[in-house]
Amino acid sequence: MTKKTSLIIIKTVHTLIWIFFNIVIFYMLYAVIIGKIDKWLWLGFGLVALEGLVLLVFKFFCPLTIMARQYSDSDRDNFDIYLPNWLARNTKRIYTSIVLFIAVIALLRVMQVSIL
């Protein structure tokens, strides 16, 4: 397999995982906004926590980024994923902010339910 093919496979898998986490996070946002505190919301928090743990273990780099580095010497932020460069550069900051917002709303919803 060529370096180019390997990089294309990694970029595709990385992008699919990114899409999956978008679906998870935006479901979580939808759920807390409408007050649907269910097992899917908690599963979402678990998946996000697992992703955070993976990033911690790999010193805030996705393992796929580390793998892709073997096949590219690009200095662009999106060398390992099919995203615009600005989004690839800021994705951790953006999604961490959204998840923290979701966590605050979920906490408020849970406290509201407990008070009643």
Buried (B, 14 or more C-beta within 10 A) or exposed (E): EEEEEBBBBBBEBBBEBBEEBEEBBEBBBEBBEEEEBEEEBEEBBEBBEEBBEEBEEEEEEBEBBEBBBEBBEEEEBBBBBBBEEEEBBBBEEEBEEBBEEBBEBBEEBEEEEEEE
